[in-house]
């Protein structure tokens, strides 16, 4: 029967975490040639390639399955050591994926509370909510805030709520570019702000107004807080959650452009592995997400 030696699986995970064999060797306190030999031995035992030796290193589908196992081993070891009362030895790193707007608004508070009660540190991967589930599939993370309702294989899902976005701009911007309101003619020429080229929120809102998405000029500002700052600075109009626009709308620094808001349903997905630590993470994040997103909507 084929077996996966745990030490070889953990070595592969270290390579992916660190990005290169040299960096993984420093973390594991062995030579780069030793890391390379471990990966070669793993591939020989499995009869398939697990690692693309690029910079950064990338997993094959087979490698993703092995890394997932390695992370589960590390998590189970943490739970066992914590059960023995050895908090120092039990401290572990938990990789999670989250969309930029959740990270900038509500996601860090539950992590801070968790860190006060458990010997854990977090490695956060930021990506669009439509793509974070892919990091679960690859074994890169153990849990993710995602827009995908269907469970990733081997994961369980808890609904969080919907993040509501509204089209806003500064009063000066609206007066200059939309003197007669946000009609199709004005929206076709008014500059807008996109997070990056995968951000479709502004595009979806334009479609509700019958505007060709390829026409308006676009600014790209790939950080949540900077995106909101760009809108407040008058660089263009954009879709903001009330978390980021409430104060500016209240003091008149921003105005609503009208039209229907866009609700983006969010879900918490994590490995379907019975673990006191993973269960605590899920409880804290799901409770906070539901509280904050419900009040925001």
Secondary structure, DSSP 4 states (H G I P E B T S, - for coil): -----HHHHHHHHHHHHHSSHHHHHHHHTS-HHHHHHHHHHHHHHHTS--EE-SSS-EE-HHHHHHHHHHHHHHHHHHHHHHHTT-HHHH-EEEEEEE-HHHHHHTHHHHHHHHHHHSSEEEEEEE--TTTHHHHHHTTS-SEEEES--SPPTTEEEEEEEEEEEEEEE-HHHHHHH-TT-S-HHHHTTS-EEESSTT--HHHHHHHHTT--TTTS-EEE--SHHHHHHHHHTTS-BEEEEHHHHHHHHHTTSSEE--S--EEEEEEEEEE----HHHHHHHHHHHHHHHHHHHHH-
